[in-house]
Amino acid sequence: MEGQDFIVSELLSELKEENKRKDEQIKSLHKAIGLIVVTCIIAILLVIGGCLWYLDSYDLTTSEKWTIEKTAEGTFALVDSSGNVLSTDKEADFDGEITDEGDVYQD
C-alpha cells in the first residue's frame, strides 16, 4: 500500500508541475498576443496620422473658378480666378477641349 501512495503522490506532483509550465506558457502567449495587437494599433494610427499630415498640406476647402481666355497671340489659356495662367493650348500638358471662349469651370 505504501508503494501505491508513493506513485499517486509522484503523479500528482508531476501534474502540478505540468500545470505550472502550461500556465507560464499561456501567460507568455497572452503577452505576445497583446504586444502584437498593441503594435498593430500603433502602426494603423501612424498610417492614418501620416495620411492626415500629408493631406493637410493641401487646401481642400477653397473652390477656384477657371476660365478659358483667348490671348493676343490667338492661343487659348486656362486662367484661374486670381488671374494666373494655368495652362495654354501650346503647352504639352493642356489636354482640355476648348469649346467656347469665356467658359467657366469650377474646381
N, CA and C atoms as an extended XYZ file, in Angstrom:
321
Properties=species:S:1:pos:R:3:atomname:S:1:resname:S:1:resid:I:1 pbc="F F F"
N         0.816       -1.189        0.000 N   MET     1
C         0.000        0.000        0.000 CA  MET     1
C         0.862        1.257        0.000 C   MET     1
N         1.985        1.117        0.631 N   GLU     2
C         2.878        2.261        0.718 CA  GLU     2
C         3.423        2.643       -0.656 C   GLU     2
N         3.680        1.661       -1.523 N   GLY     3
C         4.191        1.909       -2.870 CA  GLY     3
C         3.170        2.621       -3.730 C   GLY     3
N         1.903        2.273       -3.544 N   GLN     4
C         0.850        2.917       -4.329 CA  GLN     4
C         0.696        4.384       -3.931 C   GLN     4
N         0.795        4.666       -2.653 N   ASP     5
C         0.714        6.054       -2.195 CA  ASP     5
C         1.849        6.882       -2.778 C   ASP     5
N         3.022        6.261       -2.864 N   PHE     6
C         4.180        6.953       -3.418 CA  PHE     6
C         3.956        7.273       -4.891 C   PHE     6
N         3.411        6.315       -5.640 N   ILE     7
C         3.147        6.519       -7.074 CA  ILE     7
C         2.091        7.594       -7.278 C   ILE     7
N         1.044        7.545       -6.481 N   VAL     8
C        -0.030        8.536       -6.594 CA  VAL     8
C         0.499        9.933       -6.280 C   VAL     8
N         1.274       10.069       -5.219 N   SER     9
C         1.812       11.385       -4.872 CA  SER     9
C         2.805       11.873       -5.928 C   SER     9
N         3.562       10.945       -6.509 N   GLU    10
C         4.507       11.310       -7.574 CA  GLU    10
C         3.752       11.799       -8.816 C   GLU    10
N         2.677       11.100       -9.176 N   LEU    11
C         1.864       11.512      -10.326 CA  LEU    11
C         1.208       12.873      -10.094 C   LEU    11
N         0.739       13.077       -8.881 N   LEU    12
C         0.111       14.364       -8.559 CA  LEU    12
C         1.123       15.505       -8.627 C   LEU    12
N         2.327       15.270       -8.156 N   SER    13
C         3.344       16.325       -8.214 CA  SER    13
C         3.753       16.606       -9.659 C   SER    13
N         3.795       15.566      -10.510 N   GLU    14
C         4.110       15.781      -11.931 CA  GLU    14
C         3.003       16.578      -12.614 C   GLU    14
N         1.747       16.254      -12.287 N   LEU    15
C         0.624       17.007      -12.853 CA  LEU    15
C         0.662       18.470      -12.416 C   LEU    15
N         1.029       18.698      -11.171 N   LYS    16
C         1.113       20.064      -10.647 CA  LYS    16
C         2.201       20.847      -11.378 C   LYS    16
N         3.359       20.217      -11.590 N   GLU    17
C         4.443       20.888      -12.310 CA  GLU    17
C         4.051       21.152      -13.767 C   GLU    17
N         3.386       20.197      -14.388 N   GLU    18
C         2.958       20.384      -15.781 CA  GLU    18
C         1.947       21.519      -15.887 C   GLU    18
N         1.040       21.614      -14.937 N   ASN    19
C         0.072       22.713      -14.927 CA  ASN    19
C         0.763       24.060      -14.757 C   ASN    19
N         1.804       24.110      -13.912 N   LYS    20
C         2.553       25.356      -13.743 CA  LYS    20
C         3.231       25.753      -15.050 C   LYS    20
N         3.838       24.783      -15.745 N   ARG    21
C         4.501       25.069      -17.016 CA  ARG    21
C         3.496       25.572      -18.048 C   ARG    21
N         2.345       24.921      -18.111 N   LYS    22
C         1.320       25.349      -19.067 CA  LYS    22
C         0.800       26.746      -18.736 C   LYS    22
N         0.633       27.047      -17.453 N   ASP    23
C         0.203       28.384      -17.056 CA  ASP    23
C         1.220       29.439      -17.481 C   ASP    23
N         2.500       29.132      -17.319 N   GLU    24
C         3.550       30.066      -17.743 CA  GLU    24
C         3.552       30.246      -19.256 C   GLU    24
N         3.342       29.155      -20.000 N   GLN    25
C         3.279       29.247      -21.450 CA  GLN    25
C         2.089       30.098      -21.892 C   GLN    25
N         0.966       29.897      -21.239 N   ILE    26
C        -0.232       30.669      -21.588 CA  ILE    26
C        -0.021       32.150      -21.273 C   ILE    26
N         0.610       32.439      -20.139 N   LYS    27
C         0.885       33.836      -19.791 CA  LYS    27
C         1.802       34.485      -20.818 C   LYS    27
N         2.844       33.777      -21.231 N   SER    28
C         3.762       34.344      -22.221 CA  SER    28
C         3.084       34.496      -23.579 C   SER    28
N         2.184       33.558      -23.912 N   LEU    29
C         1.426       33.672      -25.156 CA  LEU    29
C         0.496       34.877      -25.118 C   LEU    29
N        -0.150       35.115      -23.982 N   HIS    30
C        -1.022       36.287      -23.827 CA  HIS    30
C        -0.212       37.571      -23.959 C   HIS    30
N         0.977       37.609      -23.388 N   LYS    31
C         1.831       38.792      -23.505 CA  LYS    31
C         2.227       39.031      -24.957 C   LYS    31
N         2.580       37.956      -25.663 N   ALA    32
C         2.983       38.092      -27.065 CA  ALA    32
C         1.824       38.584      -27.926 C   ALA    32
N         0.641       38.024      -27.717 N   ILE    33
C        -0.528       38.450      -28.485 CA  ILE    33
C        -0.875       39.902      -28.163 C   ILE    33
N        -0.801       40.262      -26.900 N   GLY    34
C        -1.057       41.653      -26.509 CA  GLY    34
C        -0.070       42.601      -27.149 C   GLY    34
N         1.189       42.224      -27.198 N   LEU    35
C         2.213       43.060      -27.826 CA  LEU    35
C         1.952       43.214      -29.322 C   LEU    35
N         1.550       42.125      -29.966 N   ILE    36
C         1.248       42.194      -31.397 CA  ILE    36
C         0.049       43.106      -31.649 C   ILE    36
N        -0.985       42.992      -30.839 N   VAL    37
C        -2.182       43.824      -31.006 CA  VAL    37
C        -1.840       45.298      -30.804 C   VAL    37
N        -1.088       45.596      -29.762 N   VAL    38
C        -0.714       46.986      -29.497 CA  VAL    38
C         0.152       47.534      -30.629 C   VAL    38
N         1.080       46.732      -31.134 N   THR    39
C         1.931       47.165      -32.230 CA  THR    39
C         1.115       47.431      -33.490 C   THR    39
N         0.148       46.575      -33.781 N   CYS    40
C        -0.715       46.791      -34.953 CA  CYS    40
C        -1.544       48.063      -34.810 C   CYS    40
N        -2.076       48.304      -33.635 N   ILE    41
C        -2.868       49.519      -33.409 CA  ILE    41
C        -1.996       50.749      -33.589 C   ILE    41
N        -0.788       50.725      -33.060 N   ILE    42
C         0.121       51.856      -33.218 CA  ILE    42
C         0.464       52.065      -34.686 C   ILE    42
N         0.711       50.979      -35.423 N   ALA    43
C         1.033       51.091      -36.852 CA  ALA    43
C        -0.130       51.692      -37.634 C   ALA    43
N        -1.349       51.247      -37.325 N   ILE    44
C        -2.529       51.780      -38.011 CA  ILE    44
C        -2.686       53.268      -37.709 C   ILE    44
N        -2.513       53.651      -36.455 N   LEU    45
C        -2.635       55.064      -36.094 CA  LEU    45
C        -1.558       55.903      -36.755 C   LEU    45
N        -0.350       55.372      -36.888 N   LEU    46
C         0.717       56.102      -37.573 CA  LEU    46
C         0.411       56.284      -39.059 C   LEU    46
N        -0.152       55.262      -39.692 N   VAL    47
C        -0.515       55.386      -41.101 CA  VAL    47
C        -1.619       56.425      -41.282 C   VAL    47
N        -2.632       56.375      -40.436 N   ILE    48
C        -3.715       57.355      -40.518 CA  ILE    48
C        -3.190       58.757      -40.255 C   ILE    48
N        -2.345       58.893      -39.243 N   GLY    49
C        -1.753       60.199      -38.946 CA  GLY    49
C        -0.898       60.706      -40.090 C   GLY    49
N        -0.131       59.821      -40.715 N   GLY    50
C         0.692       60.220      -41.859 CA  GLY    50
C        -0.153       60.679      -43.035 C   GLY    50
N        -1.245       59.982      -43.288 N   CYS    51
C        -2.139       60.393      -44.378 CA  CYS    51
C        -2.763       61.757      -44.084 C   CYS    51
N        -3.208       61.950      -42.855 N   LEU    52
C        -3.789       63.249      -42.494 CA  LEU    52
C        -2.761       64.364      -42.577 C   LEU    52
N        -1.540       64.089      -42.158 N   TRP    53
C        -0.468       65.086      -42.227 CA  TRP    53
C        -0.155       65.426      -43.684 C   TRP    53
N        -0.141       64.406      -44.543 N   TYR    54
C         0.111       64.627      -45.965 CA  TYR    54
C        -1.015       65.454      -46.584 C   TYR    54
N        -2.270       65.102      -46.274 N   LEU    55
C        -3.400       65.823      -46.853 CA  LEU    55
C        -3.544       67.224      -46.284 C   LEU    55
N        -2.979       67.465      -45.116 N   ASP    56
C        -3.047       68.790      -44.510 CA  ASP    56
C        -2.273       69.824      -45.329 C   ASP    56
N        -1.341       69.370      -46.152 N   SER    57
C        -0.559       70.310      -46.940 CA  SER    57
C        -1.359       70.881      -48.108 C   SER    57
N        -2.513       70.308      -48.398 N   TYR    58
C        -3.364       70.796      -49.481 CA  TYR    58
C        -4.537       71.588      -48.920 C   TYR    58
N        -4.891       72.631      -49.630 N   ASP    59
C        -6.053       73.424      -49.242 CA  ASP    59
C        -7.266       72.842      -49.958 C   ASP    59
N        -8.016       72.013      -49.254 N   LEU    60
C        -9.143       71.324      -49.855 CA  LEU    60
C       -10.467       72.066      -49.670 C   LEU    60
N       -10.418       73.220      -49.025 N   THR    61
C       -11.666       73.926      -48.726 CA  THR    61
C       -11.996       75.008      -49.734 C   THR    61
N       -11.012       75.572      -50.413 N   THR    62
C       -11.295       76.651      -51.353 CA  THR    62
C       -11.753       76.084      -52.684 C   THR    62
N       -12.529       76.861      -53.372 N   SER    63
C       -13.022       76.467      -54.680 CA  SER    63
C       -12.655       77.560      -55.665 C   SER    63
N       -11.824       77.222      -56.621 N   GLU    64
C       -11.404       78.206      -57.611 CA  GLU    64
C       -12.225       78.052      -58.872 C   GLU    64
N       -12.438       79.177      -59.536 N   LYS    65
C       -13.103       79.157      -60.828 CA  LYS    65
C       -12.050       79.397      -61.896 C   LYS    65
N       -12.166       78.629      -62.963 N   TRP    66
C       -11.238       78.778      -64.071 CA  TRP    66
C       -12.009       79.232      -65.302 C   TRP    66
N       -11.366       80.053      -66.099 N   THR    67
C       -11.982       80.475      -67.355 CA  THR    67
C       -11.005       80.232      -68.489 C   THR    67
N       -11.546       80.109      -69.673 N   ILE    68
C       -10.722       79.968      -70.872 CA  ILE    68
C       -10.767       81.302      -71.594 C   ILE    68
N        -9.588       81.865      -71.805 N   GLU    69
C        -9.498       83.163      -72.451 CA  GLU    69
C        -8.623       83.064      -73.684 C   GLU    69
N        -8.941       83.898      -74.653 N   LYS    70
C        -8.124       83.949      -75.866 CA  LYS    70
C        -7.073       85.038      -75.669 C   LYS    70
N        -5.821       84.678      -75.902 N   THR    71
C        -4.723       85.629      -75.715 CA  THR    71
C        -4.511       86.445      -76.980 C   THR    71
N        -3.617       87.439      -76.876 N   ALA    72
C        -3.326       88.322      -78.011 CA  ALA    72
C        -2.686       87.549      -79.163 C   ALA    72
N        -1.989       86.466      -78.867 N   GLU    73
C        -1.333       85.678      -79.910 CA  GLU    73
C        -2.300       84.743      -80.628 C   GLU    73
N        -3.534       84.690      -80.170 N   GLY    74
C        -4.513       83.815      -80.786 CA  GLY    74
C        -4.588       82.443      -80.151 C   GLY    74
N        -3.884       82.243      -79.056 N   THR    75
C        -3.949       80.953      -78.356 CA  THR    75
C        -4.958       81.058      -77.231 C   THR    75
N        -5.368       79.908      -76.727 N   PHE    76
C        -6.285       79.882      -75.601 CA  PHE    76
C        -5.506       79.582      -74.328 C   PHE    76
N        -5.941       80.182      -73.209 N   ALA    77
C        -5.269       79.975      -71.935 CA  ALA    77
C        -6.305       79.643      -70.870 C   ALA    77
N        -5.922       78.770      -69.976 N   LEU    78
C        -6.750       78.423      -68.828 CA  LEU    78
C        -6.306       79.311      -67.676 C   LEU    78
N        -7.199       80.188      -67.195 N   VAL    79
C        -6.857       81.209      -66.202 CA  VAL    79
C        -7.709       80.989      -64.958 C   VAL    79
N        -7.076       81.062      -63.764 N   ASP    80
C        -7.847       80.904      -62.533 CA  ASP    80
C        -8.419       82.246      -62.102 C   ASP    80
N        -9.163       82.234      -60.995 N   SER    81
C        -9.856       83.447      -60.548 CA  SER    81
C        -8.901       84.542      -60.083 C   SER    81
N        -7.642       84.190      -59.799 N   SER    82
C        -6.656       85.192      -59.395 CA  SER    82
C        -5.935       85.804      -60.584 C   SER    82
N        -6.214       85.331      -61.782 N   GLY    83
C        -5.567       85.857      -62.975 CA  GLY    83
C        -4.317       85.097      -63.380 C   GLY    83
N        -4.015       84.019      -62.695 N   ASN    84
C        -2.836       83.221      -63.034 CA  ASN    84
C        -3.140       82.307      -64.215 C   ASN    84
N        -2.232       82.282      -65.196 N   VAL    85
C        -2.389       81.396      -66.343 CA  VAL    85
C        -1.921       80.008      -65.921 C   VAL    85
N        -2.844       79.067      -65.950 N   LEU    86
C        -2.521       77.709      -65.518 CA  LEU    86
C        -1.972       76.873      -66.666 C   LEU    86
N        -2.496       77.087      -67.864 N   SER    87
C        -2.055       76.300      -68.997 CA  SER    87
C        -2.513       76.991      -70.274 C   SER    87
N        -1.792       76.752      -71.356 N   THR    88
C        -2.205       77.263      -72.657 CA  THR    88
C        -2.295       76.104      -73.627 C   THR    88
N        -2.924       76.360      -74.775 N   ASP    89
C        -3.060       75.267      -75.740 CA  ASP    89
C        -1.748       74.973      -76.459 C   ASP    89
N        -0.712       75.764      -76.227 N   LYS    90
C         0.604       75.482      -76.801 CA  LYS    90
C         1.425       74.570      -75.896 C   LYS    90
N         0.989       74.398      -74.645 N   GLU    91
C         1.728       73.564      -73.703 CA  GLU    91
C         1.324       72.108      -73.873 C   GLU    91
N         2.251       71.215      -73.607 N   ALA    92
C         2.011       69.786      -73.804 CA  ALA    92
C         1.007       69.222      -72.807 C   ALA    92
N         0.899       69.827      -71.604 N   ASP    93
C         0.013       69.253      -70.591 CA  ASP    93
C        -1.417       69.770      -70.678 C   ASP    93
N        -1.727       70.593      -71.685 N   PHE    94
C        -3.090       71.091      -71.845 CA  PHE    94
C        -3.880       70.036      -72.599 C   PHE    94
N        -4.704       69.280      -71.875 N   ASP    95
C        -5.457       68.211      -72.517 CA  ASP    95
C        -6.957       68.488      -72.519 C   ASP    95
N        -7.318       69.719      -72.200 N   GLY    96
C        -8.733       70.067      -72.196 CA  GLY    96
C        -9.230       70.354      -73.600 C   GLY    96
N       -10.526       70.334      -73.756 N   GLU    97
C       -11.117       70.633      -75.048 CA  GLU    97
C       -11.671       72.046      -75.000 C   GLU    97
N       -11.261       72.883      -75.931 N   ILE    98
C       -11.728       74.266      -75.982 CA  ILE    98
C       -13.074       74.270      -76.696 C   ILE    98
N       -14.100       74.706      -75.984 N   THR    99
C       -15.419       74.769      -76.625 CA  THR    99
C       -15.748       76.213      -76.976 C   THR    99
N       -15.899       77.064      -76.001 N   ASP   100
C       -16.203       78.476      -76.241 CA  ASP   100
C       -15.314       79.305      -75.344 C   ASP   100
N       -14.916       80.452      -75.851 N   GLU   101
C       -14.107       81.360      -75.041 CA  GLU   101
C       -14.985       81.901      -73.907 C   GLU   101
N       -14.418       81.978      -72.708 N   GLY   102
C       -15.143       82.503      -71.572 CA  GLY   102
C       -15.894       81.456      -70.777 C   GLY   102
N       -15.788       80.199      -71.161 N   ASP   103
C       -16.414       79.135      -70.358 CA  ASP   103
C       -15.846       79.149      -68.956 C   ASP   103
N       -16.700       78.942      -67.973 N   VAL   104
C       -16.259       78.954      -66.574 CA  VAL   104
C       -16.375       77.529      -66.039 C   VAL   104
N       -15.285       77.074      -65.424 N   TYR   105
C       -15.234       75.759      -64.805 CA  TYR   105
C       -14.923       75.928      -63.331 C   TYR   105
N       -15.559       75.160      -62.524 N   GLN   106
C       -15.333       75.265      -61.075 CA  GLN   106
C       -14.690       73.986      -60.560 C   GLN   106
N       -13.676       74.174      -59.721 N   ASP   107
C       -12.952       73.057      -59.126 CA  ASP   107
C       -13.716       72.529      -57.949 C   ASP   107
